[in-house]
């Protein structure tokens, strides 16, 4: 087990099973192997990948859990459809799929080469709650998801806000991983007529305590 991943999960208070930890380890190994020939994700070591991508994703897990519970309660849905928009190398979708095995995840990615990697990674990880959708995000049917997450997709602008809101079901939500508060404020100001209200939740990522990270939550 990667030491920083193990300790980071403890710092986040995430009581993962041995199987869940093994799946994260498999994912990290797959990314590093792919990086040898294709620059899939920025990371030079298992520790760097564990911290900058996996733990960065899972720092939001308690807040994502609360959102899932709220959506289920309000809409009487036993299982949610969660979309990772512009999944790239699989973050945040794959670590969240490990964290929330009872929900159905769809990784939306337009680049075929990345889709091939994601398909292989899902198989190697033994995940049965993940589907890969190799499409442009604007080709995804309307109201496909109860919850949308993204980490390195696009800044909020009028086109992206319209796209994300269109894919989201009524009573659902969007959770966007972002960095500095002032940049978030500028982004959200540009779409205030489409998204008049949003919540900014500070995140603490183990080993990245000096990096500002926030989760932007928009309810529909």
KERO-888202 format. One line per field, with one value per residue: residue number from 1; x, y, z of N, C-alpha, C in turn. Coordinates in Angstrom, 2 decimals, m for minus. Layout:
num: [NUM, ...]
nc1: [X, ...]
nc2: [Y, ...]
nc3: [Z, ...]
cac1: [X, ...]
cac2: [Y, ...]
cac3: [Z, ...]
cc1: [X, ...]
cc2: [Y, ...]
cc3: [Z, ...]
//
This chain:
num: [1, 2, 3, 4, 5, 6, 7, 8, 9, 10, 11, 12, 13, 14, 15, 16, 17, 18, 19, 20, 21, 22, 23, 24, 25, 26, 27, 28, 29, 30, 31, 32, 33, 34, 35, 36, 37, 38, 39, 40, 41, 42, 43, 44, 45, 46, 47, 48, 49, 50, 51, 52, 53, 54, 55, 56, 57, 58, 59, 60, 61, 62, 63, 64, 65, 66, 67, 68, 69, 70, 71, 72, 73, 74, 75, 76, 77, 78, 79, 80, 81, 82, 83, 84, 85, 86, 87, 88, 89, 90, 91, 92, 93, 94, 95, 96, 97, 98, 99, 100, 101, 102, 103, 104, 105, 106, 107, 108, 109, 110, 111, 112, 113, 114, 115, 116, 117, 118, 119, 120, 121, 122, 123, 124, 125, 126, 127, 128, 129, 130, 131, 132, 133, 134, 135, 136, 137, 138, 139, 140, 141, 142, 143, 144, 145, 146, 147, 148, 149, 150, 151, 152, 153, 154, 155, 156, 157, 158, 159, 160, 161, 162, 163, 164, 165, 166, 167, 168, 169, 170, 171, 172, 173, 174, 175, 176, 177, 178, 179, 180, 181, 182, 183, 184, 185, 186, 187, 188, 189, 190, 191, 192, 193, 194, 195, 196, 197, 198, 199, 200, 201, 202, 203, 204, 205, 206, 207, 208, 209, 210, 211, 212, 213, 214, 215, 216, 217, 218, 219, 220]
nc1: [0.85, 0.55, 2.25, 1.65, m0.93, m2.31, m1.97, m3.10, m5.81, m6.52, m6.17, m8.23, m10.34, m11.52, m12.74, m11.79, m12.24, m10.08, m10.31, m11.23, m9.02, m7.11, m8.16, m7.77, m4.98, m4.44, m5.49, m3.75, m1.33, m1.97, m2.29, 0.33, 1.71, 0.55, 1.39, 4.01, 4.10, 2.20, 1.13, m0.88, m1.80, m0.58, 2.03, 4.83, 5.41, 4.18, 3.40, 3.05, 0.94, m0.99, m1.40, m1.85, m3.93, m5.66, m6.12, m6.75, m9.14, m10.68, m10.83, m13.13, m15.06, m16.72, m18.48, m19.59, m20.93, m22.92, m24.37, m25.29, m26.97, m28.89, m30.03, m31.06, m32.96, m34.71, m35.67, m36.48, m34.88, m33.22, m30.69, m28.17, m27.48, m24.42, m22.40, m19.17, m17.78, m15.93, m13.80, m11.11, m8.18, m9.55, m10.17, m12.43, m13.92, m13.26, m11.92, m14.07, m16.05, m15.03, m15.23, m17.98, m19.65, m22.30, m23.54, m24.19, m21.83, m20.93, m18.43, m17.65, m16.01, m14.28, m12.03, m10.72, m8.47, m8.09, m10.48, m10.11, m8.08, m9.52, m11.54, m10.00, m8.86, m11.10, m11.86, m9.57, m9.64, m11.86, m14.39, m17.88, m19.72, m19.41, m19.54, m18.26, m18.49, m17.88, m17.91, m18.49, m19.20, m21.39, m22.99, m24.24, m27.28, m30.03, m30.71, m29.44, m28.14, m28.15, m26.30, m23.49, m20.01, m16.86, m13.41, m11.24, m12.34, m13.79, m13.59, m16.29, m18.52, m20.92, m21.76, m20.80, m22.07, m24.74, m24.67, m23.97, m26.08, m28.15, m27.67, m28.19, m30.53, m33.67, m33.63, m31.21, m27.58, m24.49, m21.06, m18.08, m14.62, m12.37, m9.85, m8.48, m10.23, m10.75, m10.61, m12.72, m14.83, m14.76, m15.32, m17.93, m19.32, m19.54, m21.54, m23.82, m26.48, m27.44, m26.69, m27.54, m27.05, m24.65, m22.57, m19.54, m17.19, m14.56, m11.74, m9.57, m6.68, m4.76, m1.27, m1.20, m1.71, m1.02, m2.04, m4.71, m7.89, m11.14, m14.59, m17.11, m20.51, m23.54, m26.97, m29.83]
nc2: [m1.21, 2.22, 4.52, 7.27, 7.42, 5.63, 6.86, 9.32, 8.71, 8.00, 10.48, 11.88, 10.66, 8.48, 5.38, 3.01, m0.18, m3.09, m4.00, m1.71, m0.02, m1.51, m1.28, 1.45, 1.46, m0.16, 1.50, 3.74, 2.50, 1.79, 4.30, 5.34, 3.50, 3.98, 6.59, 6.31, 6.12, 7.86, 11.03, 11.06, 11.91, 14.44, 13.49, 12.16, 10.08, 7.41, 8.37, 11.11, 11.05, 9.84, 11.82, 14.35, 13.81, 11.52, 11.72, 14.41, 14.36, 12.74, 14.26, 15.67, 13.81, 13.46, 15.64, 15.14, 12.81, 13.81, 15.31, 13.29, 11.88, 13.86, 14.28, 11.75, 11.51, 13.67, 13.06, 10.49, 8.32, 5.27, 4.76, 6.71, 8.40, 9.36, 11.69, 12.08, 14.70, 15.32, 13.49, 12.72, 11.44, 10.01, 11.17, 13.20, 10.83, 7.95, 7.48, 8.37, 6.54, 4.27, 5.02, 5.28, 2.78, 2.03, 3.72, 4.71, 5.41, 7.49, 8.06, 10.71, 11.36, 12.77, 12.08, 9.41, 7.86, 8.27, 7.20, 4.50, 3.91, 4.42, 2.48, 0.14, 0.55, 0.53, m2.13, m3.47, m2.58, m3.80, m2.66, m2.42, m0.50, 1.51, 3.25, 3.99, 6.78, 7.69, 10.52, 13.88, 16.36, 17.97, 16.32, 14.61, 13.28, 15.34, 15.98, 13.70, 13.05, 12.75, 13.87, 15.81, 15.79, 17.39, 18.00, 18.94, 20.19, 22.58, 26.13, 27.86, 29.32, 31.05, 29.21, 26.73, 26.60, 26.45, 24.01, 22.17, 22.51, 21.66, 18.91, 18.01, 16.61, 17.80, 18.90, 17.84, 18.19, 20.03, 19.51, 21.05, 20.84, 23.18, 25.83, 28.66, 31.09, 33.72, 33.44, 31.71, 33.37, 35.28, 33.65, 32.73, 35.07, 35.73, 34.09, 34.66, 35.14, 32.76, 31.03, 31.97, 31.43, 29.75, 27.39, 27.53, 25.37, 24.93, 22.79, 20.44, 19.02, 16.23, 16.55, 18.62, 20.98, 23.64, 24.47, 26.08, 24.76, 24.21, 23.24, 23.78, 24.07, 23.64, 23.78, 22.43]
nc3: [0.00, m0.82, 1.09, 1.67, 0.68, 2.32, 4.87, 4.27, 3.78, 6.37, 7.65, 6.47, 7.59, 6.41, 6.34, 4.70, 3.18, 2.84, 0.25, m1.12, m0.80, m2.18, m4.76, m5.30, m5.27, m7.50, m9.49, m9.33, m10.06, m12.69, m13.92, m13.69, m15.26, m17.75, m18.09, m18.89, m21.62, m22.53, m21.72, m19.41, m16.82, m14.64, m12.87, m11.23, m9.58, m7.44, m4.93, m5.45, m7.28, m5.68, m3.72, m5.10, m6.82, m6.13, m3.26, m3.27, m4.67, m2.90, m0.63, m0.71, m0.22, 2.20, 1.92, m0.57, 0.10, 1.83, m0.02, m1.74, 0.02, 0.54, m2.01, m2.58, m0.53, m1.07, m3.60, m3.55, m4.43, m4.77, m5.76, m7.17, m10.28, m11.24, m12.82, m14.13, m15.51, m18.36, m17.79, m18.21, m17.00, m15.13, m12.68, m10.91, m10.89, m10.71, m8.11, m6.51, m7.25, m6.10, m3.45, m3.16, m3.66, m4.02, m5.73, m9.17, m11.61, m14.35, m16.60, m18.47, m21.37, m24.07, m25.61, m27.40, m26.78, m24.06, m23.17, m23.73, m21.90, m19.49, m19.63, m19.44, m16.91, m15.20, m15.51, m14.52, m11.89, m10.97, m10.83, m10.74, m10.96, m12.80, m15.87, m19.10, m21.11, m24.19, m25.41, m26.60, m24.20, m24.76, m26.20, m24.56, m23.34, m22.20, m18.74, m17.58, m15.23, m11.63, m10.00, m10.77, m11.20, m11.46, m12.20, m13.70, m15.93, m17.37, m16.86, m15.24, m17.47, m19.51, m21.50, m20.55, m18.06, m18.87, m20.23, m18.18, m16.34, m17.95, m18.24, m15.75, m13.47, m12.17, m8.85, m8.44, m8.36, m8.90, m8.49, m8.28, m8.42, m7.33, m7.13, m5.97, m4.01, m4.93, m7.68, m8.12, m7.38, m9.43, m11.66, m11.04, m10.90, m13.54, m14.41, m13.02, m13.61, m14.55, m12.54, m9.71, m7.05, m5.06, m3.32, m1.57, m0.50, 1.66, 1.26, 2.80, 1.90, 2.57, 3.05, 1.29, 2.54, 2.34, m0.02, m1.56, m1.76, m2.98, m2.96, m5.22, m5.07, m6.71, m6.76, m8.41]
cac1: [0.00, 1.30, 2.23, 0.92, m2.34, m2.83, m2.04, m4.03, m7.16, m6.72, m6.32, m9.55, m11.36, m12.20, m12.50, m11.91, m11.92, m8.87, m10.65, m11.26, m7.63, m6.47, m8.63, m7.06, m3.60, m4.47, m5.70, m2.50, m0.37, m2.39, m1.97, 1.79, 2.11, 0.12, 2.20, 5.30, 3.99, 1.20, 1.05, m2.28, m2.00, 0.68, 2.54, 6.06, 5.57, 2.94, 3.03, 2.55, m0.37, m1.89, m1.72, m2.36, m5.11, m6.60, m6.51, m7.39, m10.52, m11.39, m11.02, m14.53, m15.97, m17.78, m19.45, m20.31, m21.84, m24.07, m25.16, m25.96, m28.07, m29.92, m30.70, m31.85, m34.11, m35.64, m36.21, m36.87, m34.12, m32.35, m29.35, m28.02, m26.64, m23.43, m21.57, m17.87, m17.79, m14.54, m13.10, m9.66, m7.54, m10.41, m10.45, m12.67, m14.89, m12.88, m11.83, m15.41, m16.75, m14.52, m15.76, m19.45, m19.94, m23.74, m24.04, m23.77, m21.01, m20.65, m17.28, m17.85, m14.71, m14.37, m10.84, m10.80, m7.32, m8.37, m11.58, m9.53, m7.44, m10.55, m12.18, m9.06, m8.70, m12.32, m11.77, m8.50, m10.06, m13.00, m15.54, m19.09, m20.65, m18.85, m19.70, m17.49, m19.25, m16.88, m18.69, m18.42, m20.18, m22.63, m23.78, m24.89, m28.70, m30.46, m31.17, m28.87, m27.50, m28.61, m25.16, m22.37, m18.75, m15.74, m12.21, m10.38, m13.17, m13.73, m14.10, m17.68, m18.91, m22.34, m21.96, m20.56, m23.14, m25.94, m24.44, m24.01, m27.44, m28.99, m27.45, m28.56, m31.95, m34.24, m33.38, m29.84, m26.55, m23.18, m19.96, m16.89, m13.37, m11.73, m8.71, m8.53, m11.55, m10.95, m10.87, m14.08, m15.74, m14.79, m16.04, m19.35, m19.90, m19.82, m22.73, m24.74, m27.87, m27.80, m26.45, m27.55, m26.58, m23.77, m21.89, m18.10, m16.79, m13.11, m11.27, m8.22, m6.10, m3.56, 0.02, m1.32, m2.39, m0.70, m2.71, m6.13, m8.78, m12.55, m15.63, m18.22, m21.73, m24.69, m28.19, m30.79]
cac2: [0.00, 3.47, 5.04, 8.54, 7.15, 5.02, 7.89, 10.36, 8.23, 8.11, 11.90, 12.31, 9.93, 7.55, 4.00, 2.18, m1.60, m3.52, m4.07, m0.34, 0.45, m2.23, m0.71, 2.72, 1.11, m0.62, 2.69, 4.51, 1.75, 1.88, 5.65, 5.45, 2.68, 4.71, 7.80, 6.00, 6.31, 8.88, 11.92, 11.01, 12.77, 15.00, 12.87, 11.43, 8.99, 6.92, 9.29, 12.36, 10.75, 9.60, 13.07, 15.42, 13.42, 10.66, 12.36, 15.68, 13.98, 12.17, 15.29, 16.13, 12.67, 13.69, 16.59, 14.40, 11.89, 14.59, 15.65, 12.07, 11.61, 14.88, 14.04, 10.52, 11.79, 14.60, 12.52, 9.10, 7.49, 4.36, 4.78, 7.91, 8.44, 10.42, 11.89, 12.77, 15.38, 15.55, 12.67, 12.71, 10.22, 9.29, 11.90, 12.54, 9.76, 6.61, 7.41, 8.50, 5.28, 3.37, 5.49, 5.15, 1.64, 1.84, 4.66, 4.42, 6.49, 7.56, 8.91, 11.33, 11.77, 12.86, 11.57, 7.96, 7.24, 8.29, 6.27, 3.16, 3.78, 4.35, 1.16, m0.84, 0.79, 0.05, m3.59, m3.88, m2.25, m4.64, m1.81, m2.79, 0.64, 2.57, 3.16, 4.98, 7.37, 8.37, 11.53, 15.28, 16.61, 18.56, 15.27, 13.82, 13.63, 16.21, 15.39, 12.35, 12.79, 13.33, 14.63, 15.93, 16.20, 17.57, 18.50, 19.69, 20.23, 23.93, 27.15, 28.24, 30.45, 30.88, 27.98, 25.57, 26.59, 25.95, 22.60, 21.41, 22.56, 20.87, 17.48, 17.71, 16.46, 18.70, 18.39, 17.36, 19.17, 20.03, 19.71, 21.35, 21.01, 24.44, 26.25, 29.89, 31.70, 34.91, 32.98, 31.19, 34.51, 35.86, 32.71, 32.66, 36.38, 35.75, 33.27, 34.88, 35.11, 31.35, 30.41, 33.08, 31.00, 28.59, 27.20, 27.28, 24.58, 24.73, 21.42, 20.24, 17.84, 15.80, 16.83, 19.82, 21.94, 25.03, 24.73, 26.37, 23.93, 24.43, 22.56, 24.67, 23.26, 24.33, 22.97, 22.74]
cac3: [0.00, m0.88, 2.46, 1.77, 0.44, 3.55, 5.92, 3.84, 4.03, 7.82, 7.97, 6.00, 8.35, 5.49, 6.77, 3.51, 3.33, 2.15, m1.18, m1.64, m0.86, m3.29, m6.02, m5.49, m5.61, m8.90, m10.31, m9.35, m10.87, m14.10, m14.41, m13.81, m16.40, m18.94, m18.20, m19.52, m23.07, m22.83, m20.57, m19.02, m15.65, m14.18, m11.65, m11.50, m8.63, m6.84, m3.85, m6.05, m7.85, m4.55, m3.03, m5.97, m7.59, m5.41, m2.00, m3.62, m4.97, m1.76, 0.40, m0.80, m0.03, 3.20, 1.38, m1.62, 0.80, 2.28, m1.20, m2.18, 0.95, 0.35, m3.29, m2.42, 0.34, m1.71, m4.85, m3.31, m5.36, m4.03, m6.34, m8.00, m11.48, m11.03, m14.01, m14.06, m16.80, m18.77, m16.79, m18.43, m16.49, m14.20, m11.44, m9.62, m10.99, m10.25, m6.65, m5.92, m7.48, m5.07, m2.17, m3.12, m4.54, m4.19, m6.75, m10.55, m12.15, m15.79, m16.91, m19.79, m21.89, m25.53, m26.29, m27.48, m26.12, m22.63, m22.93, m23.70, m20.58, m18.45, m19.73, m18.89, m15.47, m14.55, m15.52, m13.59, m10.52, m10.61, m10.52, m11.46, m10.90, m13.66, m17.33, m19.84, m22.22, m25.03, m26.11, m26.21, m23.14, m25.29, m26.84, m23.51, m23.25, m21.11, m17.48, m17.46, m13.95, m10.36, m9.48, m11.70, m10.59, m12.39, m11.53, m14.64, m17.14, m17.91, m15.95, m15.46, m18.29, m19.85, m22.27, m19.67, m17.06, m19.54, m20.52, m16.93, m15.81, m18.83, m18.00, m14.36, m13.19, m11.17, m7.51, m8.40, m8.04, m9.56, m7.53, m9.07, m7.68, m7.73, m6.30, m5.17, m3.80, m5.77, m9.04, m8.09, m7.35, m10.77, m12.53, m10.72, m11.22, m14.98, m14.70, m11.90, m14.07, m14.68, m11.24, m8.76, m5.74, m5.01, m2.04, m1.68, 0.67, 1.72, 1.40, 3.32, 1.28, 3.27, 2.42, 0.45, 3.40, 1.94, m1.30, m1.38, m2.56, m2.63, m3.74, m5.55, m5.17, m7.32, m6.73, m9.48]
cc1: [0.88, 1.14, 1.42, m0.56, m2.98, m3.00, m3.04, m5.48, m7.49, m6.96, m7.69, m10.68, m12.14, m11.80, m12.73, m11.56, m10.62, m9.11, m10.67, m9.85, m6.88, m6.88, m7.96, m5.61, m3.50, m4.61, m4.41, m1.46, m0.69, m2.04, m0.47, 2.29, 1.75, 0.98, 3.55, 5.27, 3.05, 0.99, m0.41, m2.59, m0.64, 1.06, 3.77, 6.26, 4.21, 2.46, 2.43, 1.15, m1.41, m2.34, m2.45, m3.64, m6.12, m7.06, m7.18, m8.87, m11.29, m11.54, m12.46, m15.53, m17.03, m18.87, m20.27, m21.31, m23.10, m24.98, m25.94, m27.17, m29.22, m30.72, m31.58, m33.12, m35.16, m36.35, m36.61, m36.20, m33.16, m30.89, m29.25, m27.18, m25.71, m22.53, m20.28, m17.66, m16.37, m13.59, m11.59, m9.05, m8.33, m10.68, m11.41, m13.48, m14.47, m12.65, m13.18, m16.23, m16.30, m15.14, m17.26, m19.90, m21.43, m24.35, m23.49, m23.04, m20.86, m19.51, m17.44, m16.52, m14.74, m13.20, m10.77, m9.65, m7.53, m9.49, m11.08, m8.85, m8.49, m11.24, m11.29, m8.94, m9.91, m12.31, m10.74, m8.90, m11.22, m14.24, m16.74, m20.11, m20.20, m19.07, m18.87, m18.34, m18.28, m17.60, m18.25, m19.50, m21.48, m23.47, m24.49, m26.36, m29.02, m30.91, m30.71, m28.46, m28.21, m27.54, m24.06, m21.14, m17.75, m14.60, m11.32, m11.10, m13.02, m14.07, m15.59, m17.75, m20.34, m22.62, m21.83, m21.65, m24.42, m25.85, m24.61, m25.41, m28.39, m28.87, m27.96, m30.08, m32.40, m34.09, m31.99, m28.86, m25.30, m22.14, m18.67, m15.69, m12.65, m10.60, m9.04, m9.90, m11.78, m11.23, m12.28, m15.08, m15.88, m15.56, m17.54, m20.06, m20.30, m21.07, m23.82, m26.21, m28.37, m27.70, m26.39, m27.00, m25.67, m23.11, m20.42, m17.64, m15.27, m12.76, m9.85, m7.69, m4.84, m2.30, m0.02, m2.00, m2.13, m1.29, m4.19, m6.96, m10.20, m13.44, m16.76, m19.46, m22.87, m25.86, m29.15, m32.21]
cc2: [1.25, 4.20, 6.33, 8.36, 6.58, 6.07, 8.98, 9.97, 8.33, 9.57, 12.43, 11.61, 8.96, 6.12, 3.05, 0.73, m1.91, m3.57, m2.68, 0.22, m0.22, m1.65, 0.64, 2.47, 0.67, 0.58, 3.50, 3.80, 1.84, 3.24, 5.79, 4.66, 3.40, 5.95, 7.56, 6.27, 7.45, 9.73, 12.06, 11.98, 13.23, 14.40, 12.04, 10.23, 8.58, 7.87, 10.58, 12.16, 10.55, 10.89, 14.05, 15.08, 12.61, 11.30, 13.71, 15.44, 13.60, 13.14, 15.80, 15.03, 12.90, 14.63, 15.94, 13.45, 12.62, 14.97, 14.45, 11.78, 12.59, 14.61, 12.79, 10.78, 12.63, 13.99, 11.05, 8.16, 6.59, 4.39, 5.97, 7.64, 9.64, 10.50, 12.63, 13.39, 15.78, 14.79, 12.62, 11.39, 9.52, 9.95, 13.05, 11.24, 8.43, 6.54, 7.54, 7.22, 4.22, 3.73, 5.24, 4.02, 1.42, 2.78, 4.28, 5.63, 6.35, 8.54, 9.43, 11.88, 11.71, 12.21, 10.05, 7.28, 7.19, 7.31, 4.83, 2.91, 3.59, 3.00, 0.08, m0.69, 0.28, m1.48, m4.08, m3.65, m3.10, m3.85, m2.20, m1.66, 1.80, 2.24, 4.27, 5.47, 8.23, 9.35, 12.93, 15.53, 17.18, 17.57, 14.37, 14.23, 14.50, 15.39, 13.95, 12.01, 13.45, 14.24, 14.63, 16.40, 16.47, 18.27, 19.32, 19.78, 21.60, 24.90, 27.39, 29.45, 30.18, 29.58, 26.75, 25.47, 26.02, 24.45, 21.75, 21.38, 21.71, 19.38, 17.05, 17.62, 17.47, 18.08, 17.83, 18.48, 18.98, 20.30, 19.85, 21.57, 22.24, 24.80, 27.53, 30.55, 32.89, 34.53, 32.41, 32.33, 35.14, 34.97, 32.78, 33.99, 36.42, 34.94, 33.48, 34.88, 33.68, 30.63, 31.52, 32.72, 29.78, 28.54, 26.90, 26.60, 24.40, 23.27, 21.41, 18.93, 17.45, 15.99, 18.02, 20.94, 23.39, 25.38, 24.98, 25.52, 24.14, 23.55, 23.54, 23.82, 24.13, 23.35, 23.41, 22.54]
cc3: [0.00, 0.46, 2.57, 1.51, 1.71, 4.64, 5.55, 4.07, 5.52, 8.21, 7.55, 6.74, 7.49, 5.85, 5.60, 3.84, 2.59, 0.64, m1.81, m1.78, m2.01, m4.64, m6.31, m5.88, m7.07, m9.84, m10.44, m10.21, m12.35, m14.69, m14.63, m15.02, m17.70, m19.18, m18.87, m21.02, m23.46, m21.59, m20.13, m17.88, m15.14, m12.83, m12.01, m10.59, m8.08, m5.73, m4.41, m6.63, m6.73, m3.90, m3.95, m6.70, m6.75, m4.11, m2.25, m3.95, m3.71, m0.59, 0.42, m0.48, 1.04, 2.69, 0.26, m0.99, 1.26, 1.11, m1.71, m1.29, 0.77, m0.93, m3.20, m1.62, m0.36, m2.91, m4.75, m4.31, m4.57, m4.50, m7.29, m9.24, m11.35, m12.26, m13.68, m15.44, m17.19, m17.88, m16.98, m18.01, m15.41, m12.87, m11.73, m9.69, m10.39, m8.74, m5.96, m6.12, m6.49, m3.72, m2.03, m4.06, m4.80, m5.23, m8.12, m11.12, m13.66, m16.01, m18.33, m20.27, m23.42, m26.25, m26.22, m26.71, m24.61, m22.29, m22.88, m22.37, m19.48, m18.45, m19.12, m17.38, m14.69, m14.45, m14.51, m12.14, m10.05, m10.23, m11.38, m11.50, m11.76, m15.13, m17.96, m21.01, m23.03, m25.96, m25.72, m25.17, m23.69, m26.08, m25.83, m23.42, m22.04, m19.91, m17.32, m16.03, m12.77, m9.77, m10.52, m10.92, m11.71, m11.69, m12.46, m15.98, m17.81, m16.79, m16.24, m16.40, m18.72, m20.57, m21.37, m18.61, m17.66, m19.81, m19.26, m16.34, m16.65, m18.58, m16.63, m14.20, m12.14, m9.79, m7.34, m8.15, m8.89, m8.49, m8.32, m8.15, m8.21, m6.76, m5.54, m5.17, m4.72, m7.22, m9.16, m8.16, m8.73, m11.74, m12.30, m10.97, m12.69, m15.34, m13.65, m12.33, m14.27, m13.33, m10.18, m7.38, m5.87, m3.63, m2.31, m0.39, 0.66, 1.95, 1.96, 2.77, 2.05, 2.42, 1.46, 1.25, 3.03, 0.58, m1.04, m2.33, m2.06, m3.51, m3.96, m5.82, m5.69, m7.30, m7.83, m8.95]
//
